[in-house]
Amino acid sequence: MTKPIDTERRLVAIFAADVEGYSRLMGADEVRTLRDLTERRGILDGLIASHRGRIANTAGDSVLAEFSSAVDAVQCAVEAQIALAAGNVGLAPDQHINFRIGVHVGDVMVKGGDLFGDGVNIAARLQTVATAGGVCISAVAHEQVRKILQLNFKDLGTQSLKNIEEAIRAYAVSAADAGALGTSIILSPPKPPERPSIAVLPFANMSGDIEQEYFADEISEDIITALSKLSQLFVIARNSSFAFKGKNVHVQEVSTKLGVRYVLEGSVRKSGNRVRITSQLIDATTGGHLWAERFDRDLTDIFAVQDDVTHQIVAALSVNLSPGDRQRLSAEYTENLEAFDYFLRGRELWWLHAKETNFKARELLQHAIELDPNFAPAHGFLAAAHINDYVSQWSASPSQSLEKAHEAVMRAAALDDKYPYTYWGMTFVNLWMRRYDDAVRAAERSISLNPNFAEGHNALGVILHYVGRSEEAFGCFDRAMALDPLCPGMWLHFQAQAAFQLGRYETAAALLKRRIVRNPDTDASRVLLAASYGQMGRIEEARVEWQEVFRVNPDYSLEHRRKVLPYKNPHDFECVVDGLRKAGLVA
C-alpha cells in the first residue's frame, strides 16, 4: 500500500512569474518562442538558485518558487527582470519575451515539493498586476524589504484580486529603479572551460585584529597572481573572487556563479613575527578535498609559503610545468618587510578606486619605494594610482598626474619587465598620451605575461575601440568577463561604446542600462544611452536620460569629453554627438 504524502505548512516568500502574451507568441511562432523561453528559463532558474530559492512548480511559461527571505525573493525578482530584458536585444518588439513577477510573504502548504494555499494564490494574482518586465509585491513583502533594499516602490493602493476574498495592498518596483542594489548581474552562469578552472577566495583573517585584514587579502591576491601566469589554468580574477569576502557561501555556489570546478579557501593568523596559514583545495563537483595544508612560519618566510602553496595547488591539479613556468610562479617580493607592508596597505586602498583612498594609497606606495627603491610592484601600482588621479581629475593638475604615472611605470618596467600590472599601467599611460601603437603593444605584453589577466584583456579591448577596431574589441571584452564574471560596472560601458561605434544601438542601450543599475550616478553612461536612443529615434527616452545627466553632474561638458576621450579618429566621438543631435539635445 502506498504511503500518503505528508502535507507541511510553513511561512515563506513566494515568487510567481509568467510570460506576458505567451499565447500570442506561441501562435505567431511556436518553435522560436519555445527556444527563446528555454534560454530565458535558464537565466531565471540560475538567478533563483543563486539567491537561495527553490523552484516548486512550473507549467508552460509560469514559474513558482519559494524563498526563506523576502529580501532574497525581491532582489532576485528585480535582478531577473534586468537580465531577462537583455535577452530581448535585437528582437522585434512583437518577439519580446517579457515576464511579470509577483512576490508575497505568507503561509503555504507543501506537498510532494509543490506549493498550495492562499499565499501562493496571492503571489500569482500579484503577478498579473505587474507590468510586462515589472515586479509587483504585497504590502507584507514591502514591509520586510523597504528598509533593506533601497528601491523606489510605487504604492498601487489596494487591489481586488480574482478569487482572493480580501483586497491586497500592492507595490510596484521597476528594474530600472534598482541601482542601489549594488549587485552584479550575470546573464547566465558561465560554463567551466576545458582547462582546470579555479577561484581563490579571500583568506579569512583569524588574527582578531581588523587592521590585519589587508595581510590576509595579500595572501589570496598573490596566489591568484601567481596561478594566473599559467596558460594551462583558467583563473578567476581577484575582483570576482573577492565579491565573496566576508560571506558564508558554499563552494558549489562559488562554482556556479564563477564557472569554475575548483575553489581554494583558507585562513591567516598573524601574531608578532609568526604567521599561520591554512588552506584547502576543493573540487566543487564532489565537495571533496584535493589538498589541505597548514603552515606555521616566521613572517620572513611568507614568500616561501606563498610559493609552496601555489606549487602544491598546481601539483594537485596535475598541471605539467616547464622550467619557465616554475620561474613565473615565484612571487614578486622585497626583502624589506616594512616596505612590503606599506605596499600591501597601499595596494589594498588602490582597489577601492575612490578619491580619498587613492590619495592615501599614493602616500603608502611612495613610502614603500623610499624604503626599497628597487621594488618594482610598488612603482607599478604608484603609476596606477596616478592614472586614477588623471582619469578622474582627482589631482590639482591632471596633466602632471599623467606625467608622474609615465615616470613610475617606466621605472617599474626597468626594474622588472615581467610584472603584468606594470604593462597594464603602461597601456593606459600610452593611451592617454595618444601613443596608440605603444598602448596596444603594452596590453599584449601584459596578457603574454599573464594569460588569465582579466584587466589586461579588458585594457586591450578598450585600446582597440579607441583606435577604431571595435569588432576585435568584443573578443577581448568577452575574454575579460569570462575571467571576471562579476566585473566592474565600467566594463559594461566600454562594451557599450564598442557596440555604439558599430551601430548596434539596442545592444549598447541594454549594456548601458545594466551599467546604470550598478552605478546610478554615472554621467558618461547616461550620455551614451541618450545618444543611443537618439540614433534609434526614441526621442522622449533620450530626453529623460539627458536630464538625468545634469542631475547627476550639473557641470557636465560635452566639449570637455570631446577633448579628453582618446579617439584616434575624432569622427568616432562625433557619432555620439550626432545621436544627441537627432534627439534635439544639442545644436
C-alpha positions as CSV (number, residue, x, y, z in Angstrom):
1,M,0.0,0.0,0.0
2,T,1.4,3.4,-1.0
3,K,2.1,5.7,2.0
4,P,0.3,9.0,1.7
5,I,2.4,12.1,1.1
6,D,2.5,14.3,4.2
7,T,1.5,18.0,4.0
8,E,3.7,20.6,5.7
9,R,2.8,24.2,6.5
10,R,5.4,26.9,6.5
11,L,5.8,30.7,6.2
12,V,7.8,31.6,3.1
13,A,8.3,34.3,0.5
14,I,6.5,33.2,-2.7
15,F,7.8,34.2,-6.1
16,A,5.4,33.8,-9.1
17,A,6.4,34.6,-12.7
18,D,4.9,34.1,-16.1
19,V,5.3,35.4,-19.7
20,E,3.1,38.3,-20.8
21,G,1.2,37.4,-24.1
22,Y,2.5,33.8,-24.1
23,S,-0.4,32.5,-26.2
24,R,0.1,35.2,-28.8
25,L,3.8,34.4,-29.0
26,M,3.2,30.7,-29.4
27,G,0.6,31.4,-32.1
28,A,3.0,33.5,-34.1
29,D,6.0,31.2,-34.0
30,E,5.9,28.2,-31.7
31,V,9.4,26.9,-32.4
32,R,11.1,30.3,-31.9
33,T,9.1,31.0,-28.7
34,L,9.9,27.7,-27.1
35,R,13.6,28.2,-28.0
36,D,13.7,31.7,-26.5
37,L,11.7,30.7,-23.5
38,T,14.1,27.8,-22.8
39,E,17.0,30.4,-22.9
40,R,15.2,32.8,-20.5
41,R,14.3,30.0,-18.1
42,G,18.0,29.1,-17.9
43,I,18.7,32.7,-16.8
44,L,15.7,32.7,-14.4
45,D,16.5,29.3,-12.8
46,G,20.1,30.3,-12.3
47,L,19.2,33.5,-10.5
48,I,16.6,31.8,-8.3
49,A,19.3,29.2,-7.3
50,S,21.9,31.9,-6.7
51,H,19.5,33.7,-4.3
52,R,18.9,30.5,-2.3
53,G,15.4,30.0,-3.8
54,R,13.7,26.7,-4.6
55,I,11.6,26.2,-7.7
56,A,8.4,24.4,-6.6
57,N,6.1,24.4,-9.6
58,T,6.5,25.0,-13.3
59,A,3.9,24.8,-16.1
60,G,4.4,26.1,-19.6
61,D,5.5,29.7,-19.2
62,S,5.0,30.0,-15.4
63,V,7.4,29.5,-12.5
64,L,6.6,29.3,-8.8
65,A,9.5,29.4,-6.3
66,E,9.9,29.8,-2.6
67,F,12.5,31.7,-0.6
68,S,13.1,31.8,3.1
69,S,13.7,35.5,2.9
70,A,11.6,38.3,1.3
71,V,14.8,40.2,0.6
72,D,16.2,37.4,-1.4
73,A,12.9,37.0,-3.3
74,V,12.5,40.6,-4.2
75,Q,16.2,41.1,-5.0
76,C,16.1,38.0,-7.3
77,A,12.9,39.4,-9.0
78,V,14.5,42.7,-9.8
79,E,17.8,41.2,-11.0
80,A,15.9,38.7,-13.1
81,Q,14.0,41.4,-14.9
82,I,17.2,43.3,-15.7
83,A,18.9,40.1,-17.0
84,L,15.8,38.9,-18.9
85,A,15.4,42.3,-20.6
86,A,18.9,42.0,-22.1
87,G,17.7,38.8,-23.9
88,N,15.3,40.9,-26.0
89,V,18.1,43.0,-27.5
90,G,18.0,42.7,-31.3
91,L,14.5,41.2,-31.4
92,A,11.5,42.8,-33.0
93,P,9.1,44.2,-30.3
94,D,6.5,41.6,-31.1
95,Q,9.0,38.8,-30.4
96,H,10.0,40.1,-26.9
97,I,9.6,37.7,-24.1
98,N,8.6,39.7,-21.0
99,F,8.0,38.2,-17.7
100,R,5.7,39.6,-15.0
101,I,6.7,38.7,-11.4
102,G,4.7,38.8,-8.2
103,V,6.1,38.4,-4.7
104,H,4.2,37.8,-1.4
105,V,5.1,36.5,2.0
106,G,2.5,34.1,3.5
107,D,1.6,30.7,4.8
108,V,1.7,27.9,2.3
109,M,1.1,24.1,2.3
110,V,3.9,22.0,0.9
111,K,3.0,18.5,-0.5
112,G,5.4,16.5,-2.5
113,G,7.5,19.6,-3.1
114,D,4.6,21.6,-4.6
115,L,3.2,24.7,-3.0
116,F,-0.5,25.3,-2.3
117,G,-2.7,27.8,-0.4
118,D,-3.7,31.4,-0.3
119,G,-0.1,32.6,-0.1
120,V,0.5,31.0,-3.5
121,N,-2.7,32.4,-5.0
122,I,-1.9,35.9,-3.8
123,A,1.6,35.9,-5.4
124,A,0.1,34.5,-8.6
125,R,-2.5,37.3,-8.7
126,L,0.0,40.0,-7.9
127,Q,2.0,38.8,-10.9
128,T,-1.0,39.6,-13.1
129,V,-1.0,43.2,-11.7
130,A,2.7,43.7,-12.7
131,T,3.5,45.3,-15.9
132,A,5.5,43.4,-18.6
133,G,9.1,43.3,-17.4
134,G,7.9,44.5,-13.9
135,V,7.7,43.3,-10.4
136,C,4.7,43.7,-8.0
137,I,4.9,42.8,-4.3
138,S,2.4,42.7,-1.5
139,A,2.4,45.1,1.5
140,V,3.6,42.3,3.7
141,A,6.7,41.7,1.5
142,H,7.2,45.5,1.1
143,E,7.3,45.9,4.9
144,Q,10.1,43.4,5.2
145,V,12.3,44.8,2.4
146,R,11.7,48.5,2.3
147,K,14.4,49.4,4.8
148,I,16.9,46.9,3.4
149,L,16.7,47.2,-0.3
150,Q,17.0,50.9,-1.4
151,L,14.5,50.6,-4.2
152,N,11.9,53.0,-5.5
153,F,8.5,51.5,-4.6
154,K,5.3,52.8,-6.1
155,D,2.2,52.4,-4.0
156,L,-0.5,50.9,-6.2
157,G,-3.2,51.0,-3.4
158,T,-5.5,48.2,-2.6
159,Q,-6.1,45.7,-5.3
160,S,-9.2,43.4,-5.7
161,L,-7.6,40.2,-6.9
162,K,-9.5,37.4,-8.6
163,N,-10.6,34.7,-6.1
164,I,-8.9,36.5,-3.2
165,E,-11.5,37.4,-0.5
166,E,-9.8,40.4,0.9
167,A,-8.3,43.3,-1.1
168,I,-4.5,43.3,-1.1
169,R,-2.3,46.4,-1.0
170,A,0.4,46.2,-3.7
171,Y,3.6,48.0,-4.6
172,A,5.4,48.1,-7.9
173,V,9.2,48.3,-8.4
174,S,10.8,48.7,-11.8
175,A,14.0,47.0,-12.7
176,A,15.2,50.4,-13.9
177,D,15.0,51.7,-10.4
178,A,17.3,49.1,-9.0
179,G,20.5,51.0,-9.0
180,A,21.1,50.9,-5.2
181,L,21.1,47.2,-5.0
182,G,24.8,47.3,-5.9
183,T,24.6,43.7,-7.1
184,S,26.3,42.1,-10.1
185,I,24.0,40.9,-12.9
186,I,25.1,37.8,-14.8
187,L,23.1,37.0,-17.9
188,S,23.7,33.2,-17.4
189,P,26.0,31.1,-15.3
190,P,29.4,30.9,-17.1
191,K,30.4,27.5,-18.4
192,P,33.5,26.0,-17.0
193,P,36.3,25.9,-19.5
194,E,38.1,22.7,-20.6
195,R,41.3,23.6,-18.7
196,P,41.4,23.2,-14.9
197,S,39.5,26.2,-13.6
198,I,39.9,27.7,-10.1
199,A,38.7,30.6,-7.9
200,V,40.9,31.6,-4.9
201,L,38.6,33.0,-2.2
202,P,39.8,35.8,0.2
203,F,41.6,34.1,3.1
204,A,39.9,34.7,6.4
205,N,41.7,36.9,8.8
206,M,41.9,35.0,12.1
207,S,44.2,37.4,13.9
208,G,41.5,39.1,15.9
209,D,42.6,42.4,14.5
210,I,40.7,44.1,11.7
211,E,43.9,46.1,10.9
212,Q,45.4,42.8,9.7
213,E,42.7,42.3,7.1
214,Y,45.0,43.6,4.3
215,F,47.6,41.0,5.1
216,A,45.1,38.1,4.7
217,D,43.9,39.6,1.4
218,E,47.5,39.8,0.2
219,I,48.0,36.1,0.6
220,S,45.0,35.4,-1.6
221,E,45.8,38.1,-4.2
222,D,49.4,36.9,-4.7
223,I,48.3,33.3,-5.1
224,I,45.8,34.5,-7.7
225,T,48.5,36.5,-9.5
226,A,50.9,33.5,-9.5
227,L,48.4,30.9,-10.7
228,S,47.2,33.4,-13.4
229,K,50.5,33.3,-15.1
230,L,50.0,29.7,-16.2
231,S,48.2,29.3,-19.6
232,Q,47.3,25.7,-18.5
233,L,44.8,27.1,-15.9
234,F,41.7,29.2,-16.0
235,V,41.9,31.5,-13.0
236,I,39.1,33.8,-11.9
237,A,40.2,37.4,-11.3
238,R,40.6,39.0,-7.9
239,N,37.6,41.3,-8.4
240,S,35.1,38.4,-8.7
241,S,36.7,36.1,-6.1
242,F,36.7,39.0,-3.6
243,A,33.0,39.6,-4.1
244,F,32.6,36.6,-1.7
245,K,34.7,38.3,1.0
246,G,33.1,38.0,4.5
247,K,30.2,35.9,3.2
248,N,29.3,32.4,4.3
249,V,29.0,30.7,1.0
250,H,29.2,27.1,-0.2
251,V,31.8,26.2,-2.7
252,Q,29.1,24.9,-5.0
253,E,27.6,28.4,-5.1
254,V,31.0,29.9,-6.0
255,S,31.4,27.3,-8.7
256,T,28.1,28.1,-10.2
257,K,28.4,31.8,-10.2
258,L,32.0,32.0,-11.4
259,G,32.1,29.0,-13.7
260,V,34.9,27.0,-12.1
261,R,35.4,23.5,-10.9
262,Y,37.9,24.1,-8.1
263,V,37.9,26.5,-5.2
264,L,40.7,27.4,-2.8
265,E,39.9,28.8,0.6
266,G,41.9,29.3,3.7
267,S,42.7,31.5,6.7
268,V,45.6,33.5,8.0
269,R,46.6,34.2,11.6
270,K,49.4,36.7,12.2
271,S,50.9,37.2,15.6
272,G,54.0,39.2,16.1
273,N,56.6,37.7,13.8
274,R,54.8,34.4,13.4
275,V,52.1,33.6,10.8
276,R,49.9,30.5,10.4
277,I,48.3,29.8,7.1
278,T,45.8,27.1,6.4
279,S,44.4,26.3,3.0
280,Q,42.3,23.7,1.3
281,L,41.6,23.0,-2.4
282,I,38.1,21.7,-3.0
283,D,36.5,20.0,-6.1
284,A,33.1,21.7,-6.2
285,T,31.6,19.0,-8.3
286,T,32.1,16.5,-5.5
287,G,32.7,18.6,-2.4
288,G,35.9,16.6,-1.8
289,H,39.2,17.9,-0.7
290,L,42.1,17.5,-3.2
291,W,44.6,19.0,-0.9
292,A,44.9,20.7,2.5
293,E,47.8,22.0,4.5
294,R,48.8,24.2,7.4
295,F,51.9,26.3,7.6
296,D,53.5,27.7,10.7
297,R,56.3,30.0,9.8
298,D,58.2,33.1,10.7
299,L,57.0,36.2,8.9
300,T,60.3,36.4,7.0
301,D,59.3,33.1,5.3
302,I,56.0,34.5,4.0
303,F,57.1,34.5,0.3
304,A,58.3,30.9,0.6
305,V,54.9,29.9,2.0
306,Q,53.1,31.6,-0.9
307,D,55.3,29.8,-3.4
308,D,54.8,26.5,-1.6
309,V,51.0,26.8,-1.6
310,T,51.0,27.7,-5.3
311,H,53.2,24.8,-6.3
312,Q,51.1,22.3,-4.2
313,I,47.9,23.6,-5.9
314,V,49.4,23.1,-9.3
315,A,50.5,19.6,-8.4
316,A,47.1,18.7,-7.0
317,L,45.6,19.9,-10.4
318,S,48.1,17.7,-12.2
319,V,49.5,20.6,-14.3
320,N,52.8,19.9,-16.0
321,L,55.2,22.8,-15.6
322,S,58.1,23.8,-17.8
323,P,61.2,25.4,-16.3
324,G,59.9,28.7,-17.5
325,D,56.5,28.1,-15.7
326,R,58.3,27.4,-12.4
327,Q,60.2,30.6,-12.7
328,R,57.0,32.6,-13.4
329,L,55.2,31.1,-10.4
330,S,57.6,32.9,-8.0
331,A,56.0,35.8,-6.2
332,E,57.3,39.3,-6.7
333,Y,58.7,40.5,-3.4
334,T,61.2,42.7,-1.5
335,E,63.5,41.6,1.4
336,N,62.4,44.8,3.2
337,L,59.3,43.6,5.1
338,E,58.4,47.2,6.2
339,A,58.4,48.3,2.5
340,F,56.3,45.2,1.7
341,D,53.8,46.1,4.4
342,Y,53.4,49.6,3.1
343,F,53.0,48.2,-0.4
344,L,50.2,45.9,0.8
345,R,48.3,48.7,2.5
346,G,48.6,50.9,-0.5
347,R,47.5,48.3,-3.0
348,E,44.5,47.4,-0.8
349,L,43.4,51.1,-0.8
350,W,44.0,51.4,-4.5
351,W,41.5,48.7,-5.2
352,L,38.7,50.9,-3.7
353,H,39.0,53.4,-6.6
354,A,37.9,56.4,-4.6
355,K,39.5,59.9,-4.4
356,E,40.4,59.8,-0.7
357,T,41.7,56.3,-0.6
358,N,43.6,56.8,-3.8
359,F,45.4,59.7,-2.2
360,K,46.3,57.6,0.8
361,A,47.4,54.7,-1.5
362,R,49.8,57.0,-3.2
363,E,51.4,58.0,0.1
364,L,51.8,54.4,1.2
365,L,53.2,53.3,-2.1
366,Q,55.6,56.2,-2.2
367,H,56.8,55.3,1.3
368,A,57.3,51.7,0.2
369,I,59.5,53.0,-2.6
370,E,61.5,55.1,-0.2
371,L,62.3,52.1,1.8
372,D,63.1,49.9,-1.2
373,P,63.6,51.9,-4.4
374,N,64.0,48.7,-6.4
375,F,60.7,47.1,-5.6
376,A,59.0,47.1,-9.0
377,P,55.4,46.3,-7.9
378,A,55.3,49.4,-5.7
379,H,56.3,51.6,-8.7
380,G,53.7,49.8,-10.9
381,F,50.8,50.4,-8.5
382,L,52.0,54.0,-7.9
383,A,51.6,54.5,-11.6
384,A,48.1,53.1,-11.4
385,A,47.2,55.5,-8.6
386,H,48.4,58.4,-10.7
387,I,46.4,57.2,-13.6
388,N,43.3,57.2,-11.4
389,D,44.1,60.8,-10.5
390,Y,44.4,61.7,-14.2
391,V,41.3,59.9,-15.5
392,S,39.0,61.0,-12.6
393,Q,40.6,64.5,-12.3
394,W,41.3,63.9,-8.6
395,S,44.5,66.0,-8.5
396,A,45.1,69.7,-8.9
397,S,47.0,69.1,-12.1
398,P,45.8,66.0,-14.1
399,S,48.5,66.6,-16.7
400,Q,51.1,66.3,-14.0
401,S,49.5,63.1,-12.7
402,L,49.8,61.6,-16.2
403,E,53.5,62.6,-16.4
404,K,54.1,61.1,-12.9
405,A,52.3,57.9,-14.0
406,H,54.6,57.7,-17.0
407,E,57.7,58.1,-14.9
408,A,56.6,55.4,-12.4
409,V,55.6,52.9,-15.0
410,M,58.8,53.2,-16.9
411,R,60.8,52.8,-13.7
412,A,58.8,49.7,-12.8
413,A,59.5,48.2,-16.3
414,A,63.2,48.9,-15.9
415,L,63.3,47.1,-12.6
416,D,61.2,44.1,-13.6
417,D,59.9,43.6,-17.2
418,K,57.8,40.6,-16.2
419,Y,55.2,42.2,-13.9
420,P,51.8,42.2,-15.6
421,Y,50.4,45.3,-13.8
422,T,53.3,47.3,-15.0
423,Y,52.2,46.8,-18.5
424,W,48.6,47.3,-17.7
425,G,49.6,50.8,-16.3
426,M,51.7,51.4,-19.4
427,T,48.8,50.6,-21.6
428,F,46.7,53.4,-20.2
429,V,49.5,55.9,-19.9
430,N,50.2,55.4,-23.6
431,L,46.5,55.6,-24.5
432,W,46.0,58.9,-22.8
433,M,49.2,60.2,-24.3
434,R,47.8,59.1,-27.7
435,R,50.6,56.7,-28.3
436,Y,48.2,54.1,-29.8
437,D,50.7,51.5,-31.1
438,D,52.7,51.5,-27.9
439,A,49.4,51.1,-25.9
440,V,48.4,48.0,-28.0
441,R,51.9,46.5,-27.5
442,A,51.8,47.1,-23.7
443,A,48.4,45.5,-23.4
444,E,49.5,42.5,-25.4
445,R,52.6,42.2,-23.3
446,S,50.6,42.2,-20.1
447,I,48.5,39.3,-21.5
448,S,51.6,37.3,-22.6
449,L,52.9,37.6,-19.1
450,N,49.6,36.6,-17.6
451,P,47.1,34.8,-19.9
452,N,44.4,35.0,-17.2
453,F,44.9,38.7,-16.7
454,A,41.3,40.0,-17.0
455,E,42.3,43.6,-16.6
456,G,44.8,43.1,-19.5
457,H,42.2,41.6,-21.8
458,N,39.8,44.5,-21.0
459,A,42.5,47.1,-21.5
460,L,43.3,45.7,-24.9
461,G,39.6,45.9,-25.8
462,V,39.5,49.5,-24.7
463,I,42.5,50.4,-26.8
464,L,41.1,48.6,-29.9
465,H,37.9,50.5,-29.6
466,Y,39.6,53.9,-29.4
467,V,41.7,53.1,-32.5
468,G,38.5,52.2,-34.4
469,R,38.8,48.3,-34.2
470,S,35.6,47.8,-32.1
471,E,34.7,44.4,-33.7
472,E,38.0,43.0,-32.5
473,A,37.5,44.6,-29.1
474,F,34.4,42.4,-28.4
475,G,36.6,39.3,-28.3
476,C,38.8,40.9,-25.7
477,F,35.8,42.0,-23.6
478,D,34.3,38.5,-23.8
479,R,37.6,37.0,-22.5
480,A,37.9,39.6,-19.7
481,M,34.3,39.0,-18.5
482,A,34.8,35.2,-18.6
483,L,37.7,35.6,-16.3
484,D,35.9,38.2,-14.1
485,P,32.1,37.4,-14.3
486,L,31.4,40.0,-11.6
487,C,33.3,42.6,-13.5
488,P,33.5,46.3,-12.6
489,G,30.5,48.2,-14.0
490,M,32.7,50.4,-16.1
491,W,33.5,47.4,-18.3
492,L,29.8,47.4,-19.4
493,H,30.3,51.0,-20.5
494,F,33.4,50.0,-22.5
495,Q,31.4,47.3,-24.3
496,A,28.6,49.7,-24.9
497,Q,31.0,52.2,-26.6
498,A,32.2,49.5,-29.0
499,A,28.6,48.4,-29.8
500,F,27.6,52.0,-30.4
501,Q,30.5,52.6,-32.7
502,L,29.4,49.6,-34.8
503,G,25.8,50.9,-35.0
504,R,24.4,48.3,-32.6
505,Y,22.4,50.8,-30.7
506,E,20.0,48.3,-29.0
507,T,22.9,46.3,-27.7
508,A,24.6,49.4,-26.4
509,A,21.4,50.6,-24.7
510,A,21.0,47.2,-22.9
511,L,24.6,47.3,-21.7
512,L,24.3,50.9,-20.5
513,K,21.1,50.2,-18.6
514,R,23.0,47.4,-16.7
515,R,25.8,49.8,-16.1
516,I,23.4,52.5,-14.7
517,V,21.9,49.9,-12.4
518,R,25.3,49.2,-11.0
519,N,26.2,52.9,-10.8
520,P,23.2,55.3,-10.9
521,D,25.5,58.4,-10.6
522,T,27.3,57.8,-13.9
523,D,27.1,60.8,-16.3
524,A,29.1,59.2,-19.1
525,S,26.8,56.1,-19.5
526,R,23.7,58.3,-19.4
527,V,25.0,60.5,-22.2
528,L,25.8,57.4,-24.3
529,L,22.4,56.0,-23.6
530,A,20.7,59.2,-24.6
531,A,22.8,59.1,-27.9
532,S,21.8,55.5,-28.5
533,Y,18.1,56.4,-28.0
534,G,18.6,59.4,-30.4
535,Q,20.0,57.1,-33.1
536,M,17.1,54.8,-32.7
537,G,14.5,57.6,-32.9
538,R,13.4,57.1,-29.2
539,I,13.3,60.8,-28.6
540,E,11.4,61.0,-25.3
541,E,13.6,58.4,-23.7
542,A,16.7,60.3,-24.9
543,R,15.5,63.5,-23.3
544,V,14.8,61.7,-20.0
545,E,18.4,60.4,-19.9
546,W,19.8,63.8,-20.9
547,Q,18.0,65.4,-18.0
548,E,19.5,62.8,-15.7
549,V,23.0,63.6,-16.9
550,F,22.7,67.1,-15.4
551,R,21.0,65.9,-12.3
552,V,24.0,63.6,-11.7
553,N,26.6,66.2,-12.8
554,P,25.4,69.8,-13.3
555,D,28.9,70.7,-14.6
556,Y,28.9,68.0,-17.4
557,S,30.6,69.3,-20.6
558,L,30.3,67.6,-23.9
559,E,33.2,69.8,-25.2
560,H,35.4,68.6,-22.3
561,R,34.6,64.9,-23.2
562,R,35.4,65.7,-26.9
563,K,38.9,66.9,-25.8
564,V,39.8,64.2,-23.3
565,L,38.5,61.0,-24.8
566,P,41.4,59.4,-26.7
567,Y,39.8,58.6,-30.0
568,K,42.3,58.1,-32.8
569,N,39.6,59.2,-35.3
570,P,37.7,62.2,-33.9
571,H,34.7,61.3,-36.1
572,D,34.0,58.3,-33.8
573,F,33.1,60.7,-30.9
574,E,31.0,62.8,-33.3
575,C,28.7,59.8,-33.8
576,V,27.7,60.2,-30.2
577,V,27.1,63.9,-30.7
578,D,25.1,63.0,-33.8
579,G,22.8,60.8,-31.7
580,L,22.2,63.6,-29.3
581,R,21.6,66.0,-32.1
582,K,19.0,63.7,-33.6
583,A,17.1,63.8,-30.3
584,G,17.2,67.6,-30.3
585,L,19.5,67.7,-27.3
586,V,22.4,69.7,-28.8
587,A,22.7,72.2,-31.6
